[in-house]
Amino acid sequence: MSIEILPGAPEFLSWQDVARLIEHLLLQLRGPYDALLMITRGGIIPGGLIAEALDIRTILTAAVAFPTVGHGRLAWPNFLQFPDDALIRGKRVLIVDDIWAHGRTMTTVRGRILAAGSTPETAVLHYKPGANLFRESGPDHYAAITDRIIVYPWETQRGPDEADHRPRAN
């Protein structure tokens, strides 16, 4: 069961809030995992916390950019960083990001891990089902459902004006 967050103004999380979300997420994760792949930048801190809690020692990163074309939703992804297939082939890989909004980034990374011959599992702190572009798919694990703008404590621009206008690639 996930925590439900009510709609409204942006929600500014504290480190204690993040710790509670991580604890909730950890209860869902069924390892062992051979590797953890953090999606930059949002997945770095939750991924590190999860890797430490689950004693996952193979830590990898992926960075994906979607060019702005029209609404940007039909743009082909550009992998700025991704581990070599040899590092993940045949392994169970936990993919971690902070939020699944549209789902483009996580779906793209999951597809590339599948293509490498690996078994992906996805985990996020927040899931926005109302914004999800992939109605038949969502994260395997999530700590909370929301339709709000979430501002994590590690984000440098924490004012409401910045939160309302900051671009989210997910």
DATA-V409913 format. One record per backbone hydrogen bond with DSSP energy under -1.0 kcal/mol. NH is the residue of the N-H (numbers start at 0). CO is the residue of the C=O. E is the energy in kcal/mol with one decimal. If there is no record, write none. Layout:
NH_CO_E / NH_CO_E
//
This chain:
2_142_-2.3 / 4_144_-2.4 / 10_148_-3.0 / 12_150_-2.8 / 17_13_-2.0 / 18_14_-2.3 / 19_15_-2.1 / 20_16_-2.2 / 21_17_-2.8 / 22_18_-2.4 / 23_19_-2.3 / 24_20_-2.3 / 25_21_-2.8 / 26_22_-1.3 / 27_24_-1.5 / 28_24_-1.1 / 33_91_-2.1 / 34_91_-1.5 / 35_57_-2.7 / 36_93_-3.0 / 37_59_-3.2 / 38_95_-2.5 / 39_61_-2.9 / 42_38_-2.9 / 43_40_-1.6 / 46_42_-2.2 / 47_43_-2.2 / 48_44_-2.3 / 49_45_-2.5 / 50_46_-2.8 / 51_47_-2.1 / 52_48_-2.2 / 53_49_-2.6 / 55_50_-2.2 / 59_35_-3.1 / 61_37_-2.1 / 62_80_-2.5 / 64_77_-2.6 / 71_68_-3.2 / 77_64_-3.1 / 79_62_-2.1 / 80_62_-1.7 / 86_83_-1.9 / 87_84_-1.2 / 88_84_-2.4 / 89_116_-1.6 / 90_87_-2.3 / 92_118_-2.5 / 93_34_-2.5 / 94_120_-3.4 / 95_36_-2.6 / 96_122_-1.8 / 99_125_-2.6 / 102_169_-3.3 / 106_102_-2.3 / 107_103_-2.3 / 108_104_-2.5 / 109_105_-2.8 / 110_106_-2.2 / 111_107_-1.9 / 112_108_-2.2 / 113_109_-2.4 / 114_110_-2.3 / 115_111_-1.1 / 116_113_-1.8 / 117_112_-1.9 / 118_90_-2.8 / 120_92_-2.1 / 122_94_-2.4 / 123_140_-1.8 / 125_97_-2.0 / 126_143_-2.4 / 127_99_-3.0 / 130_127_-1.4 / 132_101_-2.7 / 136_133_-2.4 / 140_121_-1.5 / 142_123_-1.1 / 143_124_-1.4 / 144_2_-2.0 / 145_126_-2.3 / 150_10_-2.9 / 154_151_-1.8 / 162_158_-2.4 / 163_159_-2.2 / 165_161_-1.1
//
